Amino acid sequence: MASASSSDGVAGRIQNASLVLVSDNSSTLADIRKAVAMMKNIAVQLEKENQTDKVKDLENSVAELLDLYSDCNHRSSAIQSVANGYQPGEQLTDFKKLLDDEFTKLKATPSVPQNEHLMRQFREAVWNVHHAGEPMPGDDEEDIVMTSTQCPLLNMTCPLSGKPVTELADPVRSMDCRHVYEKAVILHYIVNNPNGNCPVAGCRGKLQNSKVICDAMLKFEIEEMRSLNKQSNRAEVIEDFTEDLDED
């Protein structure tokens, strides 16, 4: 009994330490986002002055920042995954190796969707200085809709509770398939379906307790979706008001 209690205590301390590390990393991620936004504004001003070379230099710097952004995001996910899956044993745990292995595995996955979204925003802002209303080279209408008006969340509602992702009290995301759920509901689902797939229709992602986490960027992305929803609602109000005026 004492041994089990001791193990629980160690696991609890590991969890607490992981929360602190992820919180610190989230601050770094937020700072990178702010820096990218500032660089975008500077690039727009330079484009207005036709300083194309400086704009290109800024774009290259943004790409480097977003690579760092991706690494920070993967590092936070690795920390949470290792902490969630930690089981004390008789041998000393090599946490550095566990973290490095998990980080390497995550880094091998496709790029963080948010990176593409932020780079798209940068390039689109610069393009619109002289070409507002025109598609960027290589774009078609579907590309414009998908990249300019959507935040990189794969599902808009929890597949189990039916709640909009923006209203979830404790959102988590699968590290495998990247779908988002209400934490308590999905953990209950995993207990009852230990070898089950993601409950999103057609998704074959495997679910594990240690792989369903609130990763470093999830709350940022949900907040961005809230912002997009507010903008959309305001646009609908303006459109309705304009239609009323036309009828009068």
Secondary structure in CASP SS format (residue, H / E / C, confidence):
PFRMAT SS
TARGET T0000
AUTHOR 0000-0000-0000
METHOD secondary structure of the structure
MODEL  1
M C 1.00
A H 1.00
S H 1.00
A H 1.00
S H 1.00
S H 1.00
S H 1.00
D H 1.00
G H 1.00
V H 1.00
A H 1.00
G H 1.00
R H 1.00
I H 1.00
Q H 1.00
N H 1.00
A H 1.00
S H 1.00
L H 1.00
V H 1.00
L H 1.00
V H 1.00
S H 1.00
D H 1.00
N H 1.00
S H 1.00
S H 1.00
T H 1.00
L H 1.00
A H 1.00
D H 1.00
I H 1.00
R H 1.00
K H 1.00
A H 1.00
V H 1.00
A H 1.00
M H 1.00
M H 1.00
K H 1.00
N H 1.00
I H 1.00
A H 1.00
V H 1.00
Q H 1.00
L H 1.00
E H 1.00
K H 1.00
E C 1.00
N C 1.00
Q C 1.00
T H 1.00
D H 1.00
K H 1.00
V H 1.00
K H 1.00
D H 1.00
L H 1.00
E H 1.00
N H 1.00
S H 1.00
V H 1.00
A H 1.00
E H 1.00
L H 1.00
L H 1.00
D H 1.00
L H 1.00
Y H 1.00
S H 1.00
D H 1.00
C H 1.00
N H 1.00
H H 1.00
R H 1.00
S H 1.00
S H 1.00
A H 1.00
I H 1.00
Q H 1.00
S H 1.00
V H 1.00
A H 1.00
N H 1.00
G H 1.00
Y C 1.00
Q C 1.00
P C 1.00
G C 1.00
E C 1.00
Q C 1.00
L C 1.00
T C 1.00
D C 1.00
F H 1.00
K H 1.00
K H 1.00
L H 1.00
L H 1.00
D H 1.00
D H 1.00
E H 1.00
F H 1.00
T H 1.00
K H 1.00
L H 1.00
K H 1.00
A C 1.00
T C 1.00
P C 1.00
S C 1.00
V C 1.00
P H 1.00
Q H 1.00
N H 1.00
E H 1.00
H H 1.00
L H 1.00
M H 1.00
R H 1.00
Q H 1.00
F H 1.00
R H 1.00
E H 1.00
A H 1.00
V H 1.00
W H 1.00
N H 1.00
V H 1.00
H H 1.00
H H 1.00
A C 1.00
G C 1.00
E C 1.00
P C 1.00
M C 1.00
P C 1.00
G C 1.00
D C 1.00
D C 1.00
E H 1.00
E H 1.00
D H 1.00
I H 1.00
V H 1.00
M H 1.00
T H 1.00
S H 1.00
T C 1.00
Q C 1.00
C C 1.00
P C 1.00
L C 1.00
L C 1.00
N C 1.00
M C 1.00
T E 1.00
C C 1.00
P C 1.00
L C 1.00
S C 1.00
G C 1.00
K C 1.00
P E 1.00
V H 1.00
T H 1.00
E H 1.00
L C 1.00
A C 1.00
D C 1.00
P E 1.00
V E 1.00
R E 1.00
S E 1.00
M C 1.00
D C 1.00
C C 1.00
R C 1.00
H C 1.00
V E 1.00
Y E 1.00
E E 1.00
K H 1.00
A H 1.00
V H 1.00
I H 1.00
L H 1.00
H H 1.00
Y H 1.00
I H 1.00
V H 1.00
N H 1.00
N C 1.00
P C 1.00
N C 1.00
G C 1.00
N E 1.00
C C 1.00
P C 1.00
V C 1.00
A C 1.00
G C 1.00
C C 1.00
R C 1.00
G C 1.00
K E 1.00
L C 1.00
Q C 1.00
N H 1.00
S H 1.00
K H 1.00
V E 1.00
I E 1.00
C C 1.00
D C 1.00
A C 1.00
M C 1.00
L H 1.00
K H 1.00
F H 1.00
E H 1.00
I H 1.00
E H 1.00
E H 1.00
M H 1.00
R H 1.00
S H 1.00
L H 1.00
N H 1.00
K H 1.00
Q H 1.00
S H 1.00
N H 1.00
R H 1.00
A H 1.00
E H 1.00
V H 1.00
I H 1.00
E H 1.00
D H 1.00
F H 1.00
T H 1.00
E H 1.00
D H 1.00
L H 1.00
D H 1.00
E H 1.00
D C 1.00
END
